[in-house]
Amino acid sequence: MPKTAPVTMSATLAADEAIARRRQAGEQVISMASGEIGLPVLPALRKKLAEAAGRNAYGPVAGSLALRTAVAGYWQRRGLATDRDLVVCGPGSKPLLFGLLLAVGGDVVVPTPSWVSYAAQARLIGVRPIAVPILPGQGGVPDPDLLREAVTAARGAGHDPRSVVVTTPDNPTGTIAAPDTVRRLSEAARELDLVIISDEIYCDLVFDTAATPAVSPAVYAPERTVVTTGLTKNLALGGWRIGVARLPDSDTGRELHSRLSGVASQIWSSPAAPVQEAAAYAFGEPDDVVEHVAAGRRLHETVAHAMSRRFAAAGAVLPPVTATCYLYPDFEPLRDHLAQAHGVHNGAELAQLLVERYGVGLLPASAFGEPDASLRMRAATSRLYGATDEERTTALNAADPLALPWIRASLDRVEEVLADLLAPSAEHAGTRSA
């Protein structure tokens, strides 16, 4: 039998399970390792899902006409003309990405750092992920000049890169690539004949669209850009598993649509019918959905900025957070102290120290494709909004979320942990709360 790449647990999901085990053991833990959004379901969406519970037929492989029409309108309102017949829906944007990599074939360029599953999925289907660094402060998009060099070198070595994945806005850095960078990336992809797969699941979580717009590469290279999104982040519906892909209106796009539909028919048949009904309502963006997304965006911005200030005050370096709920602090300026006081020499050791001694869960940059020695960490504030739906609803509607006792307690605890971590002596308390 041919050898296949080993399948390892997603770092974010593994961290989630590890944190859950600690909580079940009675430990008090602050979870900032997972990117799941801890917010309640909009009541209108609950109602739509319940009303559709009797829909139990497979339906069209690409998704219902109602959902594809709503999705086309969603992108149309964002300046991307979309043919509903070139939309494919699936059980989450992650399976759609997997299907797209199969449909495109060949090796894939991924930014460094990038979301944990891009390179993993490439290896899983037996192709080569080609890592290309981002420009400083412009996460999610490979440096266009380095992209050209990497693809030329790969082809010269007999490899076959055919696509590049970008994320705008970005996970893990919480930043947005400048429009000019996206334009140059698009031009490079055209010159190199690469399909662009643009993961835009965070596009509704940009804090200030005038100051830092998240421009899709589909604006600059419409004939070769596939755009994906879902409802996991903007509406906190991760457990509902619904994602959508917009294929380009070109020969390339129509061929990919056919291939992706074939993959979908063999793997997931069709998205869950009741979820499609609720998703069609959400992508139609009635007033209650728009207001709910806006409230979540404000909450992310407030808490992420507050947490960012605490990391910066402790001496970590991090780019300004302009979207999402992610921070990417770099503890490199503190490397000597961490080594001398704690025996910490890399991100994995720092993450282990933080969770085992202090009960604070973060992910090391190595999970996102960076070198093991890096001291960058990803912190997500999305699970700090409350332990119950009542608390989360209160946070969502609060004029000042930072005044809420449960959010303030998490911020204060992280500040306390960072102070203890940086104390002059290695003989500090640093115990976990039970």
Residue pairs with C-beta under 8 A, 6 or more apart in sequence:
4 124
4 126
5 123
5 124
5 126
7 124
8 120
9 17
10 116
10 117
10 120
11 116
11 363
11 367
12 33
12 34
12 35
12 116
12 363
12 367
13 34
15 31
15 33
15 34
15 361
15 363
16 31
16 33
16 34
16 36
18 33
18 355
18 361
19 29
19 31
19 33
19 34
19 355
19 361
22 29
22 355
22 359
23 29
26 434
27 359
27 432
27 433
27 434
28 359
28 432
28 433
28 434
29 355
29 359
29 360
29 361
30 359
30 360
30 361
30 384
30 410
30 413
30 414
31 361
31 383
32 360
32 361
32 362
32 379
32 380
32 381
32 383
32 384
33 361
33 362
33 363
33 378
33 380
34 361
34 380
34 382
34 383
35 171
35 233
35 325
35 326
35 380
35 382
36 236
36 238
36 382
36 383
37 232
37 233
37 236
37 238
37 296
37 325
37 382
38 236
38 382
38 383
38 384
38 385
38 386
38 392
39 236
39 296
39 299
39 385
39 392
39 395
39 396
40 236
40 389
40 392
40 393
40 396
41 235
41 236
41 237
42 235
42 282
42 288
42 289
42 292
44 281
44 286
44 288
44 289
45 235
45 237
45 278
45 281
45 282
45 289
48 277
48 278
48 281
49 240
49 274
49 275
49 277
49 278
51 277
52 273
52 274
52 276
52 277
52 278
53 274
55 273
55 274
55 277
56 273
57 273
58 269
58 270
58 273
59 270
59 271
59 273
59 276
60 270
61 261
61 264
61 265
61 269
61 270
62 68
62 87
62 88
62 89
62 261
62 264
63 71
63 87
63 88
63 89
63 90
63 244
63 270
63 271
63 276
64 89
64 273
64 276
64 277
64 280
65 84
66 276
66 277
66 280
67 89
67 244
67 271
67 276
67 277
67 279
67 280
67 283
68 84
68 85
68 87
68 89
69 84
69 280
70 279
70 280
70 281
70 282
70 283
70 284
71 82
71 84
71 87
71 89
71 244
71 246
71 283
72 82
72 83
72 84
72 87
73 283
73 284
73 285
74 283
74 284
74 285
75 81
75 82
75 227
75 246
76 82
77 285
78 203
78 216
79 219
80 216
80 218
80 219
80 227
80 246
81 249
82 246
83 249
86 246
86 247
86 248
86 249
86 253
86 254
86 257
87 244
87 245
87 246
87 247
88 96
88 99
88 244
88 245
88 247
88 257
88 260
88 261
88 264
89 242
89 243
89 244
89 245
89 271
89 276
89 279
90 96
90 99
90 242
90 243
90 244
90 245
90 264
90 268
90 271
91 241
91 242
91 243
91 268
91 271
91 272
92 230
92 232
92 241
92 242
92 243
93 199
93 201
93 228
93 229
93 230
93 232
93 243
93 244
93 245
94 117
94 121
94 243
95 243
95 267
95 268
96 228
96 243
96 244
96 245
96 260
97 117
97 118
97 121
97 165
97 197
97 199
97 228
98 121
98 124
98 125
99 260
99 263
99 264
99 267
100 163
100 197
100 226
100 228
100 245
100 256
100 260
101 108
101 121
101 122
101 125
101 127
101 163
101 197
102 125
102 259
102 263
103 256
103 259
103 260
103 262
103 263
104 162
104 163
104 195
104 197
104 256
105 127
105 160
105 162
106 127
106 160
106 161
106 162
106 163
107 122
107 127
107 128
107 129
107 130
107 154
107 159
107 160
107 161
107 162
108 118
108 122
108 127
108 128
108 129
108 130
108 161
108 162
108 163
108 164
108 165
108 197
109 129
109 130
109 131
109 132
109 142
109 147
109 150
109 151
109 161
109 163
109 164
109 165
109 194
110 118
110 119
110 122
110 129
110 130
110 131
110 132
110 142
110 164
110 165
110 369
111 131
111 132
111 133
111 134
111 139
111 140
111 141
111 142
111 165
111 166
111 167
112 131
112 132
112 133
112 134
112 142
112 368
112 369
112 370
113 134
113 139
113 172
113 173
113 328
113 365
113 368
113 369
113 370
113 376
114 140
114 165
114 167
114 172
114 368
114 369
115 167
115 171
115 172
115 199
115 368
116 367
116 368
118 129
118 165
119 129
119 131
119 369
122 128
122 129
123 129
128 154
128 159
128 161
130 150
130 151
130 154
130 159
130 161
131 369
132 142
132 143
132 146
132 147
132 150
133 142
133 143
133 146
134 140
134 141
134 142
134 143
134 170
134 173
134 177
135 141
135 143
135 177
135 181
136 319
137 173
137 175
137 319
137 320
138 175
138 176
138 177
138 178
138 181
139 167
139 169
139 170
139 172
139 173
139 174
139 175
139 176
139 177
139 319
139 328
140 166
140 167
140 168
140 169
140 170
140 171
140 173
140 175
140 176
140 177
140 199
141 166
141 167
141 168
141 170
141 177
141 181
141 182
141 185
142 150
142 164
142 166
142 185
144 181
144 184
144 185
144 187
144 188
145 184
147 164
147 185
147 188
147 189
147 192
148 188
148 191
148 192
150 161
151 161
151 192
151 194
152 192
154 160
154 161
155 161
161 192
161 194
162 193
162 194
162 195
163 194
163 195
163 196
163 197
164 185
164 189
164 194
164 195
164 196
164 197
165 197
165 198
165 199
166 177
166 182
166 185
166 196
166 197
166 198
166 199
166 217
167 198
167 199
167 200
167 202
168 176
168 177
168 182
168 198
168 199
168 200
168 202
168 203
168 214
168 215
168 216
168 217
169 175
169 176
169 202
169 203
169 205
169 206
169 214
169 322
169 323
169 324
170 176
170 177
170 202
170 323
170 324
170 326
171 202
171 324
171 326
172 326
172 328
172 363
172 365
172 368
172 378
173 319
173 326
173 328
174 304
174 319
174 321
174 322
174 323
174 324
174 325
174 326
174 327
174 328
175 319
175 320
175 321
175 322
175 323
175 328
176 206
176 212
176 213
176 214
176 322
176 323
177 185
179 213
179 215
182 215
182 216
182 217
182 219
182 220
183 215
183 220
185 196
185 217
186 196
186 217
186 219
186 220
186 221
186 225
187 220
187 221
188 194
189 195
189 196
189 217
189 221
189 224
190 221
190 224
194 224
195 224
195 225
195 226
195 252
195 256
196 217
196 218
196 221
196 224
196 225
196 226
197 225
197 226
197 228
198 216
198 217
198 218
198 225
198 226
198 227
198 228
199 228
199 229
200 214
200 216
200 227
200 228
200 229
201 228
201 229
201 230
201 232
201 233
201 234
201 243
202 214
202 233
202 234
202 323
202 324
203 214
203 216
203 229
204 233
204 234
204 293
204 297
205 233
205 234
205 296
205 297
205 300
205 323
205 324
205 325
206 212
206 213
206 214
206 297
206 322
206 323
207 297
207 300
207 301
207 321
207 322
207 323
208 322
211 322
212 322
212 323
214 323
216 225
216 227
217 225
218 225
218 227
218 246
218 248
222 248
222 249
222 250
223 248
223 249
223 250
223 252
223 253
224 248
224 250
224 252
225 248
226 245
226 246
226 247
226 248
226 253
226 256
227 245
227 246
228 243
228 244
228 245
228 246
229 243
229 244
230 242
230 243
230 244
231 237
231 240
231 242
231 279
231 282
231 283
232 238
232 243
233 324
234 293
234 296
235 282
235 289
235 292
235 293
235 296
236 296
237 282
240 272
240 275
240 278
240 279
241 271
241 272
241 275
242 271
242 272
242 275
242 276
242 279
244 279
244 283
245 260
247 253
247 254
247 256
247 257
247 260
248 256
264 270
271 279
281 289
282 289
292 396
295 396
295 397
296 396
299 385
299 395
299 396
299 398
299 401
300 324
300 325
300 381
300 382
302 401
302 402
303 325
303 381
303 384
303 385
303 401
303 402
303 407
303 411
304 321
304 324
304 325
304 326
304 327
304 381
305 321
306 402
306 411
307 327
307 379
307 381
307 411
307 414
308 318
308 320
308 321
308 327
308 329
310 411
310 414
310 415
310 418
311 318
311 327
311 329
311 379
311 418
312 318
312 329
313 415
313 418
314 334
314 415
314 418
314 419
314 421
314 422
315 331
315 333
315 334
315 422
316 329
316 330
316 331
316 333
316 334
317 329
317 330
317 332
317 333
318 327
318 328
318 329
318 330
319 328
321 327
325 380
325 381
325 382
326 378
326 379
326 380
327 378
327 379
327 380
327 381
328 365
328 376
328 377
328 378
328 379
329 376
329 377
329 379
330 374
330 375
330 376
330 377
331 338
331 350
331 375
331 376
331 377
332 374
332 375
332 376
334 375
334 422
335 345
335 375
337 422
338 344
338 345
338 350
338 375
338 421
339 345
340 426
341 423
341 424
341 425
341 426
342 353
342 421
342 426
343 349
344 350
344 353
345 373
346 364
346 366
346 372
346 373
346 374
346 375
347 364
347 365
347 366
347 370
347 372
347 373
347 374
347 375
347 376
347 377
348 364
348 366
348 372
350 362
350 364
350 375
350 377
351 361
351 362
351 363
351 364
351 377
353 421
354 360
354 361
354 362
354 417
354 421
355 361
355 362
356 432
357 430
357 431
357 432
358 417
358 420
358 421
358 430
358 432
359 432
359 433
360 413
360 414
360 417
362 377
362 378
362 379
363 377
363 378
364 374
364 376
364 377
364 378
365 371
365 374
365 375
365 376
365 377
365 378
366 372
366 374
367 378
368 378
370 376
384 406
384 407
384 410
384 411
385 391
385 392
385 395
385 396
385 401
385 407
386 392
386 393
386 394
386 395
386 404
386 406
386 407
387 406
391 404
391 406
394 404
395 401
395 404
395 407
398 404
401 407
402 408
402 411
420 428
420 429
420 430
421 430
